[in-house]
Amino acid sequence: MPVLSETNNLGDVLKHEAPNLYSREAVTVLAGAGADRALKVGEVIGKRTRSTVTATADAGNTGDGVATLADPALGPKAEAGTYTLTCIAAAVNAGTFQVLTLAV
């Protein structure tokens, strides 16, 4: 028996759309050298996997603001944003911290 293959249809990746095509916009995706690129329905055209990390002491901070970041500093599911570390148990060159993220 032959194997049949079918490409994605719009209904495979789109679950809801605003009326009157408000959800659509015509764009041209260039293929690097200026040529047009043909994209398949549902193709991922960009994925951010990592970002840079900067540790900055807050004004009025009673510590030195130095944070030793893990290596690697970010995991593959790290969310972009600003994080606040609050020391909940102080210790010399150590401590226990609570990490909170602020909305992006």
Phi and psi in radians as a Rosetta constraint file:
Dihedral C 1 N 2 CA 2 C 2 CIRCULARHARMONIC -1.245 0.35
Dihedral N 2 CA 2 C 2 N 3 CIRCULARHARMONIC 2.609 0.35
Dihedral C 2 N 3 CA 3 C 3 CIRCULARHARMONIC -1.620 0.35
Dihedral N 3 CA 3 C 3 N 4 CIRCULARHARMONIC 2.245 0.35
Dihedral C 3 N 4 CA 4 C 4 CIRCULARHARMONIC -1.835 0.35
Dihedral N 4 CA 4 C 4 N 5 CIRCULARHARMONIC 2.362 0.35
Dihedral C 4 N 5 CA 5 C 5 CIRCULARHARMONIC -2.102 0.35
Dihedral N 5 CA 5 C 5 N 6 CIRCULARHARMONIC 2.490 0.35
Dihedral C 5 N 6 CA 6 C 6 CIRCULARHARMONIC -2.297 0.35
Dihedral N 6 CA 6 C 6 N 7 CIRCULARHARMONIC 2.394 0.35
Dihedral C 6 N 7 CA 7 C 7 CIRCULARHARMONIC -1.288 0.35
Dihedral N 7 CA 7 C 7 N 8 CIRCULARHARMONIC 2.931 0.35
Dihedral C 7 N 8 CA 8 C 8 CIRCULARHARMONIC -1.100 0.35
Dihedral N 8 CA 8 C 8 N 9 CIRCULARHARMONIC 2.538 0.35
Dihedral C 8 N 9 CA 9 C 9 CIRCULARHARMONIC -1.839 0.35
Dihedral N 9 CA 9 C 9 N 10 CIRCULARHARMONIC 2.828 0.35
Dihedral C 9 N 10 CA 10 C 10 CIRCULARHARMONIC -0.984 0.35
Dihedral N 10 CA 10 C 10 N 11 CIRCULARHARMONIC -0.655 0.35
Dihedral C 10 N 11 CA 11 C 11 CIRCULARHARMONIC -1.163 0.35
Dihedral N 11 CA 11 C 11 N 12 CIRCULARHARMONIC -0.276 0.35
Dihedral C 11 N 12 CA 12 C 12 CIRCULARHARMONIC -1.288 0.35
Dihedral N 12 CA 12 C 12 N 13 CIRCULARHARMONIC -0.470 0.35
Dihedral C 12 N 13 CA 13 C 13 CIRCULARHARMONIC -2.091 0.35
Dihedral N 13 CA 13 C 13 N 14 CIRCULARHARMONIC -0.316 0.35
Dihedral C 13 N 14 CA 14 C 14 CIRCULARHARMONIC -1.915 0.35
Dihedral N 14 CA 14 C 14 N 15 CIRCULARHARMONIC 2.090 0.35
Dihedral C 14 N 15 CA 15 C 15 CIRCULARHARMONIC -1.776 0.35
Dihedral N 15 CA 15 C 15 N 16 CIRCULARHARMONIC -0.433 0.35
Dihedral C 15 N 16 CA 16 C 16 CIRCULARHARMONIC -2.650 0.35
Dihedral N 16 CA 16 C 16 N 17 CIRCULARHARMONIC 2.510 0.35
Dihedral C 16 N 17 CA 17 C 17 CIRCULARHARMONIC -2.441 0.35
Dihedral N 17 CA 17 C 17 N 18 CIRCULARHARMONIC 2.452 0.35
Dihedral C 17 N 18 CA 18 C 18 CIRCULARHARMONIC -1.151 0.35
Dihedral N 18 CA 18 C 18 N 19 CIRCULARHARMONIC 2.614 0.35
Dihedral C 18 N 19 CA 19 C 19 CIRCULARHARMONIC -1.114 0.35
Dihedral N 19 CA 19 C 19 N 20 CIRCULARHARMONIC 2.817 0.35
Dihedral C 19 N 20 CA 20 C 20 CIRCULARHARMONIC 1.041 0.35
Dihedral N 20 CA 20 C 20 N 21 CIRCULARHARMONIC 0.498 0.35
Dihedral C 20 N 21 CA 21 C 21 CIRCULARHARMONIC 1.045 0.35
Dihedral N 21 CA 21 C 21 N 22 CIRCULARHARMONIC 0.491 0.35
Dihedral C 21 N 22 CA 22 C 22 CIRCULARHARMONIC -1.105 0.35
Dihedral N 22 CA 22 C 22 N 23 CIRCULARHARMONIC -0.367 0.35
Dihedral C 22 N 23 CA 23 C 23 CIRCULARHARMONIC -1.492 0.35
Dihedral N 23 CA 23 C 23 N 24 CIRCULARHARMONIC -0.038 0.35
Dihedral C 23 N 24 CA 24 C 24 CIRCULARHARMONIC -1.990 0.35
Dihedral N 24 CA 24 C 24 N 25 CIRCULARHARMONIC 2.573 0.35
Dihedral C 24 N 25 CA 25 C 25 CIRCULARHARMONIC -2.582 0.35
Dihedral N 25 CA 25 C 25 N 26 CIRCULARHARMONIC 2.355 0.35
Dihedral C 25 N 26 CA 26 C 26 CIRCULARHARMONIC -1.401 0.35
Dihedral N 26 CA 26 C 26 N 27 CIRCULARHARMONIC 2.237 0.35
Dihedral C 26 N 27 CA 27 C 27 CIRCULARHARMONIC -2.366 0.35
Dihedral N 27 CA 27 C 27 N 28 CIRCULARHARMONIC 2.796 0.35
Dihedral C 27 N 28 CA 28 C 28 CIRCULARHARMONIC -2.011 0.35
Dihedral N 28 CA 28 C 28 N 29 CIRCULARHARMONIC 2.181 0.35
Dihedral C 28 N 29 CA 29 C 29 CIRCULARHARMONIC -1.792 0.35
Dihedral N 29 CA 29 C 29 N 30 CIRCULARHARMONIC 2.073 0.35
Dihedral C 29 N 30 CA 30 C 30 CIRCULARHARMONIC -1.450 0.35
Dihedral N 30 CA 30 C 30 N 31 CIRCULARHARMONIC 2.625 0.35
Dihedral C 30 N 31 CA 31 C 31 CIRCULARHARMONIC -1.737 0.35
Dihedral N 31 CA 31 C 31 N 32 CIRCULARHARMONIC 0.626 0.35
Dihedral C 31 N 32 CA 32 C 32 CIRCULARHARMONIC 1.602 0.35
Dihedral N 32 CA 32 C 32 N 33 CIRCULARHARMONIC -0.933 0.35
Dihedral C 32 N 33 CA 33 C 33 CIRCULARHARMONIC -1.696 0.35
Dihedral N 33 CA 33 C 33 N 34 CIRCULARHARMONIC 0.212 0.35
Dihedral C 33 N 34 CA 34 C 34 CIRCULARHARMONIC 1.729 0.35
Dihedral N 34 CA 34 C 34 N 35 CIRCULARHARMONIC -0.149 0.35
Dihedral C 34 N 35 CA 35 C 35 CIRCULARHARMONIC -1.383 0.35
Dihedral N 35 CA 35 C 35 N 36 CIRCULARHARMONIC 2.659 0.35
Dihedral C 35 N 36 CA 36 C 36 CIRCULARHARMONIC -1.232 0.35
Dihedral N 36 CA 36 C 36 N 37 CIRCULARHARMONIC 2.588 0.35
Dihedral C 36 N 37 CA 37 C 37 CIRCULARHARMONIC -1.979 0.35
Dihedral N 37 CA 37 C 37 N 38 CIRCULARHARMONIC 2.287 0.35
Dihedral C 37 N 38 CA 38 C 38 CIRCULARHARMONIC -1.530 0.35
Dihedral N 38 CA 38 C 38 N 39 CIRCULARHARMONIC 2.116 0.35
Dihedral C 38 N 39 CA 39 C 39 CIRCULARHARMONIC -1.826 0.35
Dihedral N 39 CA 39 C 39 N 40 CIRCULARHARMONIC 2.517 0.35
Dihedral C 39 N 40 CA 40 C 40 CIRCULARHARMONIC -1.436 0.35
Dihedral N 40 CA 40 C 40 N 41 CIRCULARHARMONIC 2.706 0.35
Dihedral C 40 N 41 CA 41 C 41 CIRCULARHARMONIC -1.055 0.35
Dihedral N 41 CA 41 C 41 N 42 CIRCULARHARMONIC 2.212 0.35
Dihedral C 41 N 42 CA 42 C 42 CIRCULARHARMONIC 1.448 0.35
Dihedral N 42 CA 42 C 42 N 43 CIRCULARHARMONIC 0.084 0.35
Dihedral C 42 N 43 CA 43 C 43 CIRCULARHARMONIC -1.215 0.35
Dihedral N 43 CA 43 C 43 N 44 CIRCULARHARMONIC 2.366 0.35
Dihedral C 43 N 44 CA 44 C 44 CIRCULARHARMONIC -1.358 0.35
Dihedral N 44 CA 44 C 44 N 45 CIRCULARHARMONIC 2.159 0.35
Dihedral C 44 N 45 CA 45 C 45 CIRCULARHARMONIC -1.848 0.35
Dihedral N 45 CA 45 C 45 N 46 CIRCULARHARMONIC -0.041 0.35
Dihedral C 45 N 46 CA 46 C 46 CIRCULARHARMONIC -3.006 0.35
Dihedral N 46 CA 46 C 46 N 47 CIRCULARHARMONIC 2.454 0.35
Dihedral C 46 N 47 CA 47 C 47 CIRCULARHARMONIC -2.562 0.35
Dihedral N 47 CA 47 C 47 N 48 CIRCULARHARMONIC 2.161 0.35
Dihedral C 47 N 48 CA 48 C 48 CIRCULARHARMONIC -1.566 0.35
Dihedral N 48 CA 48 C 48 N 49 CIRCULARHARMONIC 2.121 0.35
Dihedral C 48 N 49 CA 49 C 49 CIRCULARHARMONIC -1.859 0.35
Dihedral N 49 CA 49 C 49 N 50 CIRCULARHARMONIC -0.451 0.35
Dihedral C 49 N 50 CA 50 C 50 CIRCULARHARMONIC -2.603 0.35
Dihedral N 50 CA 50 C 50 N 51 CIRCULARHARMONIC 2.864 0.35
Dihedral C 50 N 51 CA 51 C 51 CIRCULARHARMONIC -2.480 0.35
Dihedral N 51 CA 51 C 51 N 52 CIRCULARHARMONIC 3.005 0.35
Dihedral C 51 N 52 CA 52 C 52 CIRCULARHARMONIC -1.484 0.35
Dihedral N 52 CA 52 C 52 N 53 CIRCULARHARMONIC 2.755 0.35
Dihedral C 52 N 53 CA 53 C 53 CIRCULARHARMONIC -2.143 0.35
Dihedral N 53 CA 53 C 53 N 54 CIRCULARHARMONIC 2.337 0.35
Dihedral C 53 N 54 CA 54 C 54 CIRCULARHARMONIC -2.278 0.35
Dihedral N 54 CA 54 C 54 N 55 CIRCULARHARMONIC 2.269 0.35
Dihedral C 54 N 55 CA 55 C 55 CIRCULARHARMONIC -1.777 0.35
Dihedral N 55 CA 55 C 55 N 56 CIRCULARHARMONIC 2.187 0.35
Dihedral C 55 N 56 CA 56 C 56 CIRCULARHARMONIC -2.307 0.35
Dihedral N 56 CA 56 C 56 N 57 CIRCULARHARMONIC 2.295 0.35
Dihedral C 56 N 57 CA 57 C 57 CIRCULARHARMONIC -1.276 0.35
Dihedral N 57 CA 57 C 57 N 58 CIRCULARHARMONIC 2.408 0.35
Dihedral C 57 N 58 CA 58 C 58 CIRCULARHARMONIC -1.316 0.35
Dihedral N 58 CA 58 C 58 N 59 CIRCULARHARMONIC 2.633 0.35
Dihedral C 58 N 59 CA 59 C 59 CIRCULARHARMONIC -1.063 0.35
Dihedral N 59 CA 59 C 59 N 60 CIRCULARHARMONIC 2.334 0.35
Dihedral C 59 N 60 CA 60 C 60 CIRCULARHARMONIC 1.487 0.35
Dihedral N 60 CA 60 C 60 N 61 CIRCULARHARMONIC 0.104 0.35
Dihedral C 60 N 61 CA 61 C 61 CIRCULARHARMONIC -1.128 0.35
Dihedral N 61 CA 61 C 61 N 62 CIRCULARHARMONIC 2.366 0.35
Dihedral C 61 N 62 CA 62 C 62 CIRCULARHARMONIC -1.546 0.35
Dihedral N 62 CA 62 C 62 N 63 CIRCULARHARMONIC -0.200 0.35
Dihedral C 62 N 63 CA 63 C 63 CIRCULARHARMONIC -1.693 0.35
Dihedral N 63 CA 63 C 63 N 64 CIRCULARHARMONIC -2.954 0.35
Dihedral C 63 N 64 CA 64 C 64 CIRCULARHARMONIC -1.624 0.35
Dihedral N 64 CA 64 C 64 N 65 CIRCULARHARMONIC -0.067 0.35
Dihedral C 64 N 65 CA 65 C 65 CIRCULARHARMONIC 1.325 0.35
Dihedral N 65 CA 65 C 65 N 66 CIRCULARHARMONIC 0.174 0.35
Dihedral C 65 N 66 CA 66 C 66 CIRCULARHARMONIC -1.535 0.35
Dihedral N 66 CA 66 C 66 N 67 CIRCULARHARMONIC 2.178 0.35
Dihedral C 66 N 67 CA 67 C 67 CIRCULARHARMONIC -2.082 0.35
Dihedral N 67 CA 67 C 67 N 68 CIRCULARHARMONIC 2.221 0.35
Dihedral C 67 N 68 CA 68 C 68 CIRCULARHARMONIC -1.539 0.35
Dihedral N 68 CA 68 C 68 N 69 CIRCULARHARMONIC 1.999 0.35
Dihedral C 68 N 69 CA 69 C 69 CIRCULARHARMONIC -1.485 0.35
Dihedral N 69 CA 69 C 69 N 70 CIRCULARHARMONIC 2.589 0.35
Dihedral C 69 N 70 CA 70 C 70 CIRCULARHARMONIC -1.124 0.35
Dihedral N 70 CA 70 C 70 N 71 CIRCULARHARMONIC 2.877 0.35
Dihedral C 70 N 71 CA 71 C 71 CIRCULARHARMONIC -2.171 0.35
Dihedral N 71 CA 71 C 71 N 72 CIRCULARHARMONIC 1.835 0.35
Dihedral C 71 N 72 CA 72 C 72 CIRCULARHARMONIC -1.337 0.35
Dihedral N 72 CA 72 C 72 N 73 CIRCULARHARMONIC 2.720 0.35
Dihedral C 72 N 73 CA 73 C 73 CIRCULARHARMONIC -1.221 0.35
Dihedral N 73 CA 73 C 73 N 74 CIRCULARHARMONIC -0.439 0.35
Dihedral C 73 N 74 CA 74 C 74 CIRCULARHARMONIC -2.217 0.35
Dihedral N 74 CA 74 C 74 N 75 CIRCULARHARMONIC 2.503 0.35
Dihedral C 74 N 75 CA 75 C 75 CIRCULARHARMONIC -1.552 0.35
Dihedral N 75 CA 75 C 75 N 76 CIRCULARHARMONIC 2.976 0.35
Dihedral C 75 N 76 CA 76 C 76 CIRCULARHARMONIC -1.170 0.35
Dihedral N 76 CA 76 C 76 N 77 CIRCULARHARMONIC -0.281 0.35
Dihedral C 76 N 77 CA 77 C 77 CIRCULARHARMONIC -1.905 0.35
Dihedral N 77 CA 77 C 77 N 78 CIRCULARHARMONIC 0.282 0.35
Dihedral C 77 N 78 CA 78 C 78 CIRCULARHARMONIC -1.128 0.35
Dihedral N 78 CA 78 C 78 N 79 CIRCULARHARMONIC 2.363 0.35
Dihedral C 78 N 79 CA 79 C 79 CIRCULARHARMONIC -1.606 0.35
Dihedral N 79 CA 79 C 79 N 80 CIRCULARHARMONIC 2.462 0.35
Dihedral C 79 N 80 CA 80 C 80 CIRCULARHARMONIC -1.190 0.35
Dihedral N 80 CA 80 C 80 N 81 CIRCULARHARMONIC 2.564 0.35
Dihedral C 80 N 81 CA 81 C 81 CIRCULARHARMONIC 2.628 0.35
Dihedral N 81 CA 81 C 81 N 82 CIRCULARHARMONIC -3.049 0.35
Dihedral C 81 N 82 CA 82 C 82 CIRCULARHARMONIC -1.840 0.35
Dihedral N 82 CA 82 C 82 N 83 CIRCULARHARMONIC 2.248 0.35
Dihedral C 82 N 83 CA 83 C 83 CIRCULARHARMONIC -1.933 0.35
Dihedral N 83 CA 83 C 83 N 84 CIRCULARHARMONIC 2.536 0.35
Dihedral C 83 N 84 CA 84 C 84 CIRCULARHARMONIC -2.026 0.35
Dihedral N 84 CA 84 C 84 N 85 CIRCULARHARMONIC 2.207 0.35
Dihedral C 84 N 85 CA 85 C 85 CIRCULARHARMONIC -1.802 0.35
Dihedral N 85 CA 85 C 85 N 86 CIRCULARHARMONIC 2.180 0.35
Dihedral C 85 N 86 CA 86 C 86 CIRCULARHARMONIC -2.054 0.35
Dihedral N 86 CA 86 C 86 N 87 CIRCULARHARMONIC 2.176 0.35
Dihedral C 86 N 87 CA 87 C 87 CIRCULARHARMONIC -1.289 0.35
Dihedral N 87 CA 87 C 87 N 88 CIRCULARHARMONIC 2.137 0.35
Dihedral C 87 N 88 CA 88 C 88 CIRCULARHARMONIC -1.912 0.35
Dihedral N 88 CA 88 C 88 N 89 CIRCULARHARMONIC -0.194 0.35
Dihedral C 88 N 89 CA 89 C 89 CIRCULARHARMONIC -2.607 0.35
Dihedral N 89 CA 89 C 89 N 90 CIRCULARHARMONIC 1.824 0.35
Dihedral C 89 N 90 CA 90 C 90 CIRCULARHARMONIC -1.304 0.35
Dihedral N 90 CA 90 C 90 N 91 CIRCULARHARMONIC 2.566 0.35
Dihedral C 90 N 91 CA 91 C 91 CIRCULARHARMONIC -2.719 0.35
Dihedral N 91 CA 91 C 91 N 92 CIRCULARHARMONIC 2.692 0.35
Dihedral C 91 N 92 CA 92 C 92 CIRCULARHARMONIC -1.145 0.35
Dihedral N 92 CA 92 C 92 N 93 CIRCULARHARMONIC 2.181 0.35
Dihedral C 92 N 93 CA 93 C 93 CIRCULARHARMONIC 0.878 0.35
Dihedral N 93 CA 93 C 93 N 94 CIRCULARHARMONIC 0.595 0.35
Dihedral C 93 N 94 CA 94 C 94 CIRCULARHARMONIC -2.852 0.35
Dihedral N 94 CA 94 C 94 N 95 CIRCULARHARMONIC -2.678 0.35
Dihedral C 94 N 95 CA 95 C 95 CIRCULARHARMONIC 2.297 0.35
Dihedral N 95 CA 95 C 95 N 96 CIRCULARHARMONIC 2.978 0.35
Dihedral C 95 N 96 CA 96 C 96 CIRCULARHARMONIC -1.954 0.35
Dihedral N 96 CA 96 C 96 N 97 CIRCULARHARMONIC 2.266 0.35
Dihedral C 96 N 97 CA 97 C 97 CIRCULARHARMONIC -2.125 0.35
Dihedral N 97 CA 97 C 97 N 98 CIRCULARHARMONIC 2.580 0.35
Dihedral C 97 N 98 CA 98 C 98 CIRCULARHARMONIC -1.790 0.35
Dihedral N 98 CA 98 C 98 N 99 CIRCULARHARMONIC 2.291 0.35
Dihedral C 98 N 99 CA 99 C 99 CIRCULARHARMONIC -1.904 0.35
Dihedral N 99 CA 99 C 99 N 100 CIRCULARHARMONIC 2.160 0.35
Dihedral C 99 N 100 CA 100 C 100 CIRCULARHARMONIC -2.157 0.35
Dihedral N 100 CA 100 C 100 N 101 CIRCULARHARMONIC 2.504 0.35
Dihedral C 100 N 101 CA 101 C 101 CIRCULARHARMONIC -1.856 0.35
Dihedral N 101 CA 101 C 101 N 102 CIRCULARHARMONIC 2.500 0.35
Dihedral C 101 N 102 CA 102 C 102 CIRCULARHARMONIC -1.719 0.35
Dihedral N 102 CA 102 C 102 N 103 CIRCULARHARMONIC 2.674 0.35
Dihedral C 102 N 103 CA 103 C 103 CIRCULARHARMONIC -1.034 0.35
Dihedral N 103 CA 103 C 103 N 104 CIRCULARHARMONIC 2.496 0.35
